[in-house]
Amino acid sequence: MKIAVAVVCSWLVALIGYSAVVARISPHAIEMRPVAFWATFMLVITVPTLYVPVMFALAERVDTTRPVSWLVFPAVGIVLSLVPTLLIMHSVMSRSTWFFFGLCATFGAVFGTAVILIQASARSSEPLQPPSGADGSS
């Protein structure tokens, strides 16, 4: 359930960011239906096959309690966003490709941060274990 909330929130942040940047830069009105369609298509394909497996494999290898993880997870999410961008967009040099990459990168960064928070909440819900040797044994 936490993953689904993280995905939806990341998707919404990415779409809002995309529309704000494009509205600010482009003098023409943008049609959000195709953007929302391709962003949703990207989510359906890449979240279960790319983002979730990579992020949770990374969470097993990187200590999410260290401050560096707050840089590593969003950075990995941004790098992973190259995959859906290149799958969906055909021209690497077009302006809309860079906007769509920004949308995907925003999703990846927010989702990467959410994975850290999910890992932290999972650790805090585990019962506390006494330190070794606290029971009087040596």
Contacts in CASP RR format, 6 or more apart in sequence:
PFRMAT RR
TARGET T0000
AUTHOR 0000-0000-0000
METHOD contacts of the structure
MODEL  1
MKIAVAVVCSWLVALIGYSAVVARISPHAIEMRPVAFWATFMLVITVPTL
YVPVMFALAERVDTTRPVSWLVFPAVGIVLSLVPTLLIMHSVMSRSTWFF
FGLCATFGAVFGTAVILIQASARSSEPLQPPSGADGSS
2 118 0 8 1.000
2 121 0 8 1.000
3 52 0 8 1.000
3 118 0 8 1.000
6 111 0 8 1.000
6 114 0 8 1.000
6 115 0 8 1.000
6 117 0 8 1.000
6 118 0 8 1.000
7 43 0 8 1.000
7 47 0 8 1.000
7 111 0 8 1.000
9 110 0 8 1.000
9 114 0 8 1.000
10 106 0 8 1.000
10 107 0 8 1.000
10 108 0 8 1.000
10 110 0 8 1.000
10 111 0 8 1.000
10 114 0 8 1.000
11 39 0 8 1.000
11 40 0 8 1.000
11 43 0 8 1.000
11 107 0 8 1.000
13 106 0 8 1.000
13 107 0 8 1.000
13 110 0 8 1.000
14 39 0 8 1.000
14 102 0 8 1.000
14 103 0 8 1.000
14 104 0 8 1.000
14 106 0 8 1.000
14 107 0 8 1.000
14 108 0 8 1.000
14 110 0 8 1.000
15 32 0 8 1.000
15 35 0 8 1.000
15 36 0 8 1.000
15 39 0 8 1.000
15 103 0 8 1.000
17 103 0 8 1.000
17 106 0 8 1.000
18 35 0 8 1.000
18 39 0 8 1.000
18 99 0 8 1.000
18 100 0 8 1.000
18 102 0 8 1.000
18 103 0 8 1.000
18 106 0 8 1.000
19 30 0 8 1.000
19 32 0 8 1.000
19 35 0 8 1.000
21 99 0 8 1.000
21 102 0 8 1.000
22 30 0 8 1.000
22 99 0 8 1.000
23 30 0 8 1.000
35 100 0 8 1.000
35 103 0 8 1.000
38 88 0 8 1.000
38 100 0 8 1.000
39 103 0 8 1.000
39 104 0 8 1.000
39 107 0 8 1.000
41 88 0 8 1.000
42 84 0 8 1.000
42 87 0 8 1.000
42 88 0 8 1.000
42 104 0 8 1.000
42 107 0 8 1.000
43 107 0 8 1.000
45 84 0 8 1.000
45 87 0 8 1.000
46 80 0 8 1.000
46 83 0 8 1.000
46 84 0 8 1.000
50 80 0 8 1.000
50 83 0 8 1.000
50 84 0 8 1.000
51 77 0 8 1.000
51 80 0 8 1.000
51 108 0 8 1.000
51 111 0 8 1.000
54 76 0 8 1.000
54 80 0 8 1.000
55 73 0 8 1.000
55 76 0 8 1.000
55 77 0 8 1.000
55 111 0 8 1.000
55 112 0 8 1.000
55 115 0 8 1.000
56 115 0 8 1.000
58 72 0 8 1.000
58 73 0 8 1.000
58 76 0 8 1.000
58 115 0 8 1.000
59 73 0 8 1.000
59 115 0 8 1.000
59 116 0 8 1.000
59 119 0 8 1.000
62 68 0 8 1.000
62 69 0 8 1.000
62 72 0 8 1.000
62 73 0 8 1.000
63 69 0 8 1.000
64 73 0 8 1.000
64 115 0 8 1.000
64 116 0 8 1.000
64 119 0 8 1.000
64 120 0 8 1.000
64 123 0 8 1.000
65 120 0 8 1.000
65 123 0 8 1.000
69 116 0 8 1.000
70 113 0 8 1.000
70 116 0 8 1.000
73 112 0 8 1.000
73 113 0 8 1.000
73 115 0 8 1.000
73 116 0 8 1.000
74 108 0 8 1.000
74 109 0 8 1.000
74 110 0 8 1.000
74 112 0 8 1.000
74 113 0 8 1.000
75 109 0 8 1.000
76 112 0 8 1.000
77 105 0 8 1.000
77 108 0 8 1.000
77 109 0 8 1.000
77 111 0 8 1.000
77 112 0 8 1.000
78 105 0 8 1.000
78 108 0 8 1.000
78 109 0 8 1.000
80 108 0 8 1.000
81 101 0 8 1.000
81 102 0 8 1.000
81 104 0 8 1.000
81 105 0 8 1.000
81 107 0 8 1.000
81 108 0 8 1.000
82 101 0 8 1.000
82 104 0 8 1.000
84 104 0 8 1.000
85 97 0 8 1.000
85 100 0 8 1.000
85 101 0 8 1.000
85 104 0 8 1.000
86 92 0 8 1.000
88 100 0 8 1.000
89 96 0 8 1.000
89 97 0 8 1.000
89 100 0 8 1.000
89 101 0 8 1.000
91 97 0 8 1.000
END
